[in-house]
């Protein structure tokens, strides 16, 4: 019957674009009352690269990552995941696609050990009891695969870890749950020099493993050390998205503070 044919076609998802980035945002808008937090924001986030999101306080960085994470729903605009349109209306929607967000507070429980934190809310059961052996094995393998070697034991309480180790555990937790895109909010804030290097090395390893990484940071030194591309927000609008080789610190500061820079080279065609 023609009706069933139409229904079948409506259920069939559109074909994926093999050349599309992992996540594509087009024309995203988000307001809170009279305040326009995001205005027609476009951004591509490719797999296997680190994209840094820069901007002054109030530029819209947190709102943008929370839209991707499903905490805020944009009023308009389109998101595409692996070439197909998607609607992210909750953190569950985001996680089901393979998006994990590591916030600045890390959301780790100090009274639990590393394994317990990595499996918190997703514990493995065997015969109705916790499968401690399986969880220990998976947590240890994930940490080893990311070359996280500074923790003395995966049963070490999180409260005993340094800032860099805590950040590493939070990132490993995202990888454990098959994240294709890992979003990190100020991952090196309040870390010392050696701990910052540890975390930045881990960020690079994520990209080398094929993950897409979106890093929000105010630290321009860290941004230029770890990023492949830099996206700059100014007053809710995307001022520029360029490769690191096309930018320097002064250009990024210009874009953050005024939305433009006379020193920026023209877009290549």
NUTOR-856906 format. One record per residue (C-alpha): residue in three letters; x negated, y, z; residue number from 1. Coordinates in Angstrom, 2 decimals. Layout:
<atoms>
type,u,v,w,seq
Ala,X,Y,Z,NUM $
...
</atoms>
This chain:
<atoms>
type,u,v,w,seq
Unk,0.00,0.00,0.00,1 $
Unk,-1.24,3.56,-0.68,2 $
Unk,-0.69,4.54,2.96,3 $
Unk,-3.00,1.84,4.29,4 $
Unk,-5.61,2.79,1.70,5 $
Unk,-5.55,6.37,2.97,6 $
Unk,-5.83,5.21,6.58,7 $
Unk,-8.78,2.99,5.74,8 $
Unk,-10.58,5.84,4.03,9 $
Unk,-9.95,8.14,6.99,10 $
Unk,-11.52,5.62,9.36,11 $
Unk,-14.64,5.18,7.23,12 $
Unk,-17.45,7.46,8.46,13 $
Unk,-19.20,9.58,5.83,14 $
Unk,-22.49,8.19,4.54,15 $
Unk,-25.59,9.32,6.36,16 $
Unk,-28.05,11.64,4.66,17 $
Unk,-31.44,9.85,4.78,18 $
Unk,-33.27,13.19,4.50,19 $
Unk,-31.35,14.85,7.33,20 $
Unk,-33.04,15.67,10.66,21 $
Unk,-32.07,13.61,13.68,22 $
Unk,-29.92,16.48,14.99,23 $
Unk,-28.66,19.41,12.94,24 $
Unk,-26.80,22.38,14.44,25 $
Unk,-24.96,24.82,12.21,26 $
Unk,-23.12,27.96,13.26,27 $
Unk,-22.80,27.13,16.96,28 $
Unk,-20.88,29.71,18.99,29 $
Unk,-20.28,29.73,22.72,30 $
Unk,-18.80,32.44,24.93,31 $
Unk,-18.13,32.80,28.62,32 $
Unk,-15.33,35.34,28.84,33 $
Unk,-16.52,38.51,27.09,34 $
Unk,-20.16,37.35,27.03,35 $
Unk,-21.31,35.74,23.77,36 $
Unk,-23.99,33.25,24.88,37 $
Unk,-24.60,31.72,21.43,38 $
Unk,-23.88,33.35,18.10,39 $
Unk,-24.01,31.33,14.85,40 $
Unk,-27.01,29.30,15.98,41 $
Unk,-28.63,27.01,13.40,42 $
Unk,-31.33,24.52,14.37,43 $
Unk,-32.77,21.28,12.99,44 $
Unk,-34.46,18.84,15.36,45 $
Unk,-36.44,16.20,13.43,46 $
Unk,-37.59,12.86,14.79,47 $
Unk,-41.27,12.43,15.52,48 $
Unk,-41.85,16.10,16.29,49 $
Unk,-41.89,18.40,19.30,50 $
Unk,-39.63,21.42,18.85,51 $
Unk,-40.17,24.16,21.44,52 $
Unk,-37.26,26.43,22.34,53 $
Unk,-38.44,29.85,23.51,54 $
Unk,-36.59,32.96,24.58,55 $
Unk,-36.35,35.54,27.33,56 $
Unk,-34.08,35.08,30.35,57 $
Unk,-30.47,35.21,29.17,58 $
Unk,-31.36,34.42,25.55,59 $
Unk,-29.13,31.31,25.52,60 $
Unk,-31.68,28.51,25.90,61 $
Unk,-29.93,26.76,28.77,62 $
Unk,-26.53,27.12,27.13,63 $
Unk,-27.84,25.63,23.89,64 $
Unk,-29.35,22.54,25.51,65 $
Unk,-26.21,22.09,27.61,66 $
Unk,-24.13,22.12,24.42,67 $
Unk,-26.34,19.37,23.03,68 $
Unk,-26.14,17.49,26.34,69 $
Unk,-22.33,17.69,26.37,70 $
Unk,-22.03,19.91,29.45,71 $
Unk,-20.69,22.87,27.46,72 $
Unk,-18.48,22.49,24.40,73 $
Unk,-19.13,25.09,21.68,74 $
Unk,-16.10,26.99,20.43,75 $
Unk,-17.10,26.57,16.80,76 $
Unk,-19.87,25.23,14.63,77 $
Unk,-20.97,21.77,13.57,78 $
Unk,-23.34,19.16,14.92,79 $
Unk,-24.69,16.35,12.77,80 $
Unk,-26.51,13.31,14.13,81 $
Unk,-28.56,11.23,11.70,82 $
Unk,-26.74,12.92,8.84,83 $
Unk,-23.19,12.36,10.14,84 $
Unk,-20.92,14.97,11.77,85 $
Unk,-20.43,14.35,15.49,86 $
Unk,-18.50,15.92,18.34,87 $
Unk,-20.29,16.06,21.69,88 $
Unk,-17.71,16.85,24.36,89 $
Unk,-19.24,15.21,27.42,90 $
Unk,-22.57,13.93,28.76,91 $
Unk,-21.28,10.43,27.98,92 $
Unk,-20.93,11.40,24.30,93 $
Unk,-24.47,12.74,24.31,94 $
Unk,-25.94,9.66,26.00,95 $
Unk,-24.10,7.31,23.65,96 $
Unk,-25.86,8.93,20.68,97 $
Unk,-29.28,8.54,22.31,98 $
Unk,-29.77,11.99,23.84,99 $
Unk,-31.31,12.20,27.30,100 $
Unk,-31.98,15.47,29.13,101 $
Unk,-34.65,15.96,31.79,102 $
Unk,-33.66,19.07,33.73,103 $
Unk,-36.02,21.21,35.75,104 $
Unk,-34.82,19.71,39.04,105 $
Unk,-35.42,16.22,37.53,106 $
Unk,-32.38,14.74,39.33,107 $
Unk,-34.55,12.18,41.11,108 $
Unk,-33.72,10.80,44.55,109 $
Unk,-36.61,11.19,47.00,110 $
Unk,-35.35,8.38,49.25,111 $
Unk,-35.49,5.82,46.41,112 $
Unk,-38.52,4.24,44.75,113 $
Unk,-39.51,4.54,41.09,114 $
Unk,-37.61,1.46,39.90,115 $
Unk,-34.47,2.45,41.80,116 $
Unk,-34.59,5.94,40.28,117 $
Unk,-35.14,4.69,36.73,118 $
Unk,-32.11,2.38,36.99,119 $
Unk,-29.92,4.61,39.14,120 $
Unk,-26.32,4.21,37.99,121 $
Unk,-27.34,1.57,35.43,122 $
Unk,-28.51,-1.22,37.69,123 $
Unk,-28.93,-4.70,36.24,124 $
Unk,-27.02,-7.52,37.89,125 $
Unk,-27.62,-11.25,37.94,126 $
Unk,-25.03,-13.46,39.56,127 $
Unk,-23.45,-10.40,41.16,128 $
Unk,-26.67,-9.31,42.84,129 $
Unk,-29.30,-6.79,41.76,130 $
Unk,-31.76,-8.28,39.29,131 $
Unk,-34.81,-6.73,40.92,132 $
Unk,-37.29,-8.76,38.88,133 $
Unk,-35.82,-7.69,35.53,134 $
Unk,-35.65,-4.03,36.57,135 $
Unk,-39.22,-4.04,37.89,136 $
Unk,-40.47,-5.62,34.65,137 $
Unk,-38.64,-3.11,32.42,138 $
Unk,-39.70,-0.10,34.49,139 $
Unk,-43.33,-1.22,34.57,140 $
Unk,-43.43,-1.92,30.84,141 $
Unk,-41.92,1.49,30.04,142 $
Unk,-44.48,3.30,32.19,143 $
Unk,-47.34,1.30,30.64,144 $
Unk,-46.09,1.95,27.11,145 $
Unk,-46.25,5.69,27.82,146 $
Unk,-49.70,5.34,29.42,147 $
Unk,-48.40,6.51,32.79,148 $
Unk,-51.12,4.97,34.95,149 $
Unk,-51.45,7.35,37.90,150 $
Unk,-48.74,5.85,40.12,151 $
Unk,-50.13,3.21,42.45,152 $
Unk,-46.92,1.11,42.52,153 $
Unk,-43.54,1.14,40.80,154 $
Unk,-42.10,0.57,44.27,155 $
Unk,-43.66,3.80,45.48,156 $
Unk,-41.07,6.22,46.93,157 $
Unk,-40.47,9.20,44.66,158 $
Unk,-40.94,11.49,47.65,159 $
Unk,-44.63,10.49,47.70,160 $
Unk,-45.28,11.43,44.05,161 $
Unk,-46.98,14.58,42.76,162 $
Unk,-45.10,16.99,40.53,163 $
Unk,-46.70,15.58,37.40,164 $
Unk,-45.93,12.01,38.43,165 $
Unk,-42.30,12.91,39.16,166 $
Unk,-41.99,14.50,35.73,167 $
Unk,-43.53,11.39,34.15,168 $
Unk,-41.02,9.15,35.91,169 $
Unk,-38.12,11.32,34.76,170 $
Unk,-39.36,11.17,31.15,171 $
Unk,-39.95,7.41,31.36,172 $
Unk,-36.41,7.01,32.67,173 $
Unk,-35.10,8.72,29.50,174 $
Unk,-37.22,6.45,27.29,175 $
Unk,-36.07,3.36,29.19,176 $
Unk,-32.51,4.10,28.07,177 $
Unk,-33.45,4.19,24.36,178 $
Unk,-33.36,7.95,23.94,179 $
Unk,-33.89,9.10,20.38,180 $
Unk,-33.92,12.74,21.47,181 $
Unk,-35.47,13.79,24.77,182 $
Unk,-34.69,17.33,25.95,183 $
Unk,-36.99,18.79,28.61,184 $
Unk,-36.25,21.96,30.55,185 $
Unk,-39.46,23.68,31.74,186 $
Unk,-41.36,20.38,32.17,187 $
Unk,-44.58,22.04,33.39,188 $
Unk,-43.08,24.63,35.74,189 $
Unk,-44.96,24.80,39.07,190 $
Unk,-47.49,22.15,38.01,191 $
Unk,-51.24,22.45,38.40,192 $
Unk,-53.70,22.26,35.52,193 $
Unk,-54.34,18.51,35.62,194 $
Unk,-50.66,17.68,36.15,195 $
Unk,-49.66,19.96,33.28,196 $
Unk,-52.11,18.17,30.98,197 $
Unk,-50.65,14.82,32.06,198 $
Unk,-47.13,15.91,31.16,199 $
Unk,-48.10,17.55,27.85,200 $
Unk,-49.99,14.41,26.83,201 $
Unk,-46.87,12.41,27.61,202 $
Unk,-44.73,14.76,25.51,203 $
Unk,-47.08,14.25,22.54,204 $
Unk,-46.94,10.48,22.99,205 $
Unk,-43.15,10.62,22.84,206 $
Unk,-43.31,12.33,19.44,207 $
Unk,-45.97,9.92,18.21,208 $
Unk,-43.63,7.04,19.10,209 $
Unk,-40.98,8.57,16.83,210 $
Unk,-38.81,10.30,19.42,211 $
Unk,-37.52,13.79,18.77,212 $
Unk,-38.48,16.13,21.62,213 $
Unk,-36.93,19.51,22.44,214 $
Unk,-38.91,21.42,25.05,215 $
Unk,-37.67,24.60,26.73,216 $
Unk,-40.58,26.61,28.13,217 $
Unk,-41.67,30.11,29.05,218 $
Unk,-45.33,29.07,29.04,219 $
Unk,-46.71,30.04,25.64,220 $
Unk,-50.01,28.26,26.24,221 $
Unk,-48.16,24.99,26.77,222 $
Unk,-45.85,25.66,23.82,223 $
Unk,-48.70,26.18,21.37,224 $
Unk,-50.57,23.18,22.72,225 $
Unk,-47.75,20.66,22.41,226 $
Unk,-45.22,21.89,19.81,227 $
Unk,-45.01,21.25,16.08,228 $
Unk,-42.29,23.89,15.61,229 $
Unk,-41.05,26.82,17.67,230 $
Unk,-37.47,28.07,17.69,231 $
Unk,-36.96,31.51,19.28,232 $
Unk,-33.63,32.70,20.64,233 $
Unk,-32.90,36.41,21.16,234 $
Unk,-29.64,37.49,22.81,235 $
Unk,-27.88,34.30,21.74,236 $
Unk,-29.06,34.41,18.13,237 $
Unk,-31.75,32.31,16.48,238 $
Unk,-34.46,34.83,15.64,239 $
Unk,-36.75,32.35,13.85,240 $
Unk,-37.70,28.69,13.52,241 $
Unk,-41.26,28.26,12.27,242 $
Unk,-44.13,25.80,12.41,243 $
Unk,-46.79,26.55,15.01,244 $
Unk,-49.31,27.36,12.25,245 $
Unk,-47.11,30.27,11.11,246 $
Unk,-46.95,31.88,14.54,247 $
Unk,-49.10,33.20,17.36,248 $
Unk,-48.29,34.27,20.90,249 $
Unk,-47.76,37.93,20.01,250 $
Unk,-45.31,37.08,17.21,251 $
Unk,-43.31,34.86,19.57,252 $
Unk,-43.25,37.60,22.21,253 $
Unk,-42.04,40.07,19.55,254 $
Unk,-39.24,37.69,18.56,255 $
Unk,-38.27,37.03,22.18,256 $
Unk,-38.07,40.72,23.08,257 $
Unk,-36.77,42.37,19.89,258 $
Unk,-35.54,39.55,17.67,259 $
Unk,-37.98,40.37,14.88,260 $
Unk,-41.69,40.77,14.19,261 $
Unk,-43.45,42.68,11.43,262 $
Unk,-46.42,40.38,11.86,263 $
Unk,-44.57,37.20,10.88,264 $
Unk,-45.36,35.82,7.40,265 $
Unk,-42.47,35.51,4.94,266 $
Unk,-40.57,32.24,4.78,267 $
Unk,-42.17,29.82,2.33,268 $
Unk,-39.96,28.74,-0.56,269 $
</atoms>
